[in-house]
Amino acid sequence: MNMGIDVSKETLDVYTSFDNKNRVYKNTNDGFKKIQKLFDSFDVVNCVLEPSGGYESLLFKSLLKSDKPVLRCNPVRAYRFKQALGYSAKTDKIDSFYLCQYAKVLKPDRNYVPTDIEYLLSEYCRRLRQMAENKSREKTPLEKLLII
């Protein structure tokens, strides 16, 4: 079975190929537990979730503890995969379906499960990269304002 998870600030849309069903959970610890139970109850072959500004981090860490492949995919690649199949509509339900299809085609490898310290360090590094990108993005318009 393959699973696609579309992550947003408030909700987690989960599509499973086993029963071709979409489920919606809150993006909270309670929602993570329900997804983990679903994840453990099926013979999950591949699971793909799309990064969403860090809102996926705790769920990703939770799912990594299972002995099943989980991939935090590149959102641009997932979007282009959906475009290649001829779809342009954008809803969380549709995105979870295409992430599930992406999981089926991509077949991610089993992930290395980092220690808590390794995980925290990788999250800090990811956040620092985001901040550096934002600084660069904001510097140019700010410099233009100062020239005038």
N, C-alpha and C positions, 0 to 999 in steps of 0.2 A: 504494500500500500504506500502511496505517496501522500505527502501533506504539504500544503502551501499556507503560509500565515502572513496576512497583510497586517502591519502594525500601525496604529495611530496613537495619539496621545491618550484617548479615552477607551478605545476598543481594540480587540484582536479578532480579526475575521479568519477563521480556520476552514479550509476546504480539504476534505479527505476523499481520495479516489476509491477507497474501499466501498463506500456507500453513496458516492457522488453527492455529498451533503455539505452545505455550508453552515457553520456554527459561529455565533458571535459571543465573545466573552469580554468582560471588563478587563482593562489593562491594569490589574491589581494583583496582589499576591493570591487572592482567592481565584481569580481568573487563571493565573499560572498553574495553580494546583489542579484545576479542572482540565486544562490542556495537558498537563503532565499525565494525569490519569488516562485521558484519551490516547495520548502518545504511547503509554505503556500497555494499554489494553489491546492495541492493534499491532500487527507485525509490520511496523513502519520500515519501509525500505529506504526512503529518502524524505528529508524534510527541508524545505527552503523557506526562510523568512527574509523579508526585505527590511533593511535598516531604515529607521525613521527618527533621525536626530537623537539617538540614544534611548528612545523609548522601548527599543527591543532588547536592550542589554541584559536586564535581569531575566527575562524569559529565555534568551539565548543561553545564558549561563546555566539556568535550571535544566534545559533540555540537553545540554552537553553532558550532564552527569549520567545520562542513559547510554547504553552501549549501542547507539544507533546513529547513523550519519545525519548531521544537522549542518546546514550551510547558511551563513548570513551573506546573501548574494549582493552583487553590485546592482543598485537600482536602475542604472542606465541600461545594463545588459538585460535585465528583466523587462524593462519597458520596450526595448528593441525586439526582444523575443515576442512580446505581445503584438507589436506592430507587424512583425514578419508573418504572423498568423492572420493578419488582416483586421485586427480589432483596434479601435481607437477610443472606445468608451472607457471612462475612468470612474469606477466605483470600488469600494473596498471589497464587495462580494466578487466582482469580476476579477479584481487583482489577485485575490486569494486563489481563485480558480486557475489563473494563468501561472501563478507561482507553483501550484501543484503540478501543472503540465511541465513547467520548467524543471521541477525536481525529477520528473519521470525521464526527461530527455538528458539532463545534465548528469544525473547519478553522482552526487557528491561523495567524496571519500569520508571515512570516519574522521572526526576531528580529534585533534589532540586536546585533552581536557587540562586547561591550565590550573595551577594552584591559585589560591585566592590572591596572593601577592602578585603573581604574574598577570592575572586578570585585571587587577586594579591598575597596575603599571600600564598595561595595554590600553585601558580605558583613558587614563590620564594622557597618554601619548596621542591617542585619537583626538581627544578634546583640545590638546595643545595645537595639533595640526589644524583643526577647525578654526581656532582662534587666530592663528597665523594667517590663514586664508582670508578670514574676515577682515583682519587688519590691512592686508594688502588691497583688498577690494574697496575698503573705505578710504584708504590713503589718497588715491588718485582724485576722487571727487573733492576731497578736502583741500588738496593742493591747488586745484583749479579755483576754488573759492578764495584762497589766500592770494592768488595772483591778481585778481580783479580789484 
